[in-house]
């Protein structure tokens, strides 16, 4: 399994083989790991859509904390995977961000 550089944008939910202006995190990954990262990014998008849909309902039985929990769990999973696959520079940036 050959690893190569990919560039991840959480905001845009993209993984590119070439750096682009919107990508922020460089990772070293196999095709399978990229597919898994893509799945995780999709989960963030799905959770965000659920939060927005529920947030627009006038009488939702869920609290804001409950609505945001799935989104936060998925976001944490993406950052953990980026850290695991990240270059030394990426890992240092994430460590700095989480302090």
C-alpha positions as a printed NumPy array, in Angstrom:
array([[  0.   ,   0.   ,   0.   ],
       [  1.612,   3.172,  -1.219],
       [  0.958,   6.354,   0.674],
       [  0.955,   9.704,  -1.046],
       [  0.228,  13.286,  -0.076],
       [ -3.344,  14.524,  -0.035],
       [ -4.75 ,  17.845,   1.06 ],
       [ -7.888,  18.03 ,   3.187],
       [-10.357,  20.866,   3.615],
       [-12.827,  20.257,   6.412],
       [-14.802,  23.378,   5.548],
       [-15.303,  22.295,   1.929],
       [-15.356,  18.554,   2.745],
       [-12.729,  17.83 ,   0.079],
       [ -9.584,  15.753,  -0.323],
       [ -7.309,  16.71 ,  -3.215],
       [ -4.147,  15.112,  -4.576],
       [ -2.739,  18.585,  -5.274],
       [ -2.706,  21.48 ,  -2.809],
       [ -5.407,  24.044,  -3.455],
       [ -6.162,  27.33 ,  -1.76 ],
       [ -9.03 ,  25.859,   0.262],
       [ -7.122,  22.862,   1.649],
       [ -5.522,  23.226,   5.025],
       [ -4.26 ,  19.845,   6.183],
       [ -1.653,  17.675,   4.455],
       [ -1.908,  13.942,   5.081],
       [ -0.042,  10.875,   3.846],
       [ -2.578,   8.196,   2.995],
       [ -3.397,   5.135,   0.938],
       [ -6.421,   5.085,  -1.381],
       [ -8.343,   3.155,   1.287],
       [ -7.498,   5.729,   3.96 ],
       [ -8.612,   8.519,   1.616],
       [-11.913,   6.707,   1.067],
       [-12.387,   6.453,   4.834],
       [-11.548,  10.152,   5.277],
       [-14.047,  11.002,   2.547],
       [-16.687,   8.986,   4.395],
       [-15.929,  10.835,   7.638],
       [-16.179,  14.203,   5.883],
       [-19.551,  13.125,   4.49 ],
       [-20.707,  12.264,   8.001],
       [-19.89 ,  15.825,   9.093],
       [-21.993,  17.151,   6.227],
       [-24.893,  14.865,   7.141],
       [-24.723,  15.857,  10.807],
       [-24.575,  19.544,   9.888],
       [-27.656,  19.157,   7.689],
       [-29.494,  17.471,  10.57 ],
       [-28.557,  20.315,  12.934],
       [-29.789,  22.914,  10.481],
       [-33.028,  21.043,   9.75 ],
       [-33.794,  20.5  ,  13.439],
       [-32.773,  24.063,  14.269],
       [-35.398,  25.452,  11.922],
       [-38.182,  23.437,  13.5  ],
       [-40.155,  25.608,  15.855],
       [-40.878,  22.934,  18.446],
       [-38.007,  20.491,  18.554],
       [-37.811,  18.307,  21.67 ],
       [-33.996,  18.208,  21.496],
       [-31.668,  20.647,  23.216],
       [-28.982,  22.513,  21.288],
       [-26.398,  20.289,  22.971],
       [-28.12 ,  17.133,  21.748],
       [-28.456,  18.569,  18.248],
       [-24.757,  19.409,  18.065],
       [-23.472,  16.17 ,  19.638],
       [-23.43 ,  14.103,  16.403],
       [-21.73 ,  16.914,  14.522],
       [-19.056,  17.268,  17.218],
       [-18.418,  13.51 ,  17.388],
       [-17.891,  13.393,  13.621],
       [-15.717,  16.504,  13.624],
       [-13.544,  14.985,  16.358],
       [-13.24 ,  11.771,  14.309],
       [-12.054,  13.758,  11.277],
       [ -9.455,  15.68 ,  13.274],
       [ -8.235,  12.443,  14.878],
       [ -7.845,  10.839,  11.457],
       [ -6.089,  13.921,  10.069],
       [ -3.724,  13.811,  13.031],
       [ -3.086,  10.082,  12.569],
       [ -2.33 ,  10.461,   8.857],
       [ -0.842,  13.934,   9.009],
       [  2.645,  15.054,   8.182],
       [  4.819,  16.278,  11.044],
       [  3.788,  19.845,  10.17 ],
       [  0.09 ,  18.911,  10.223],
       [  0.455,  17.13 ,  13.56 ],
       [  2.238,  20.148,  15.057],
       [ -0.54 ,  22.482,  13.863],
       [ -3.252,  20.276,  15.341],
       [ -1.392,  19.994,  18.657],
       [ -1.081,  23.775,  18.742],
       [ -4.778,  24.197,  17.926],
       [ -5.898,  21.814,  20.695],
       [ -3.866,  23.472,  23.456]])
